[in-house]
Amino acid sequence: MPPPKQQEAAPVEPLPVPSFPAIESFIERASAEEIQALFNPIKQGLEALKGPKVDQGKKVQAALASAEELLGILLETRERLIEESKGSKGRR
């Protein structure tokens, strides 16, 4: 009996890299105050919800808190990288 033929693996294409230029440019220049100014009107609008939409608003508030935390981490990372790059230039 002949050995079974192995199927050739189809070439795997890399996944597309998502690009969000508006968010990227905002993060590159935004300060913590600008982020607060961005989120505050949304938070106020969510607090004003009444009736059956309150439950949905709570879920959105939780997601908003996560997004705000992530942006804070990105800002801290950006500041740390800027400081490290300035420190490495002085050593040369």
Disulfide bonds with the S-S distance in Angstrom:
none
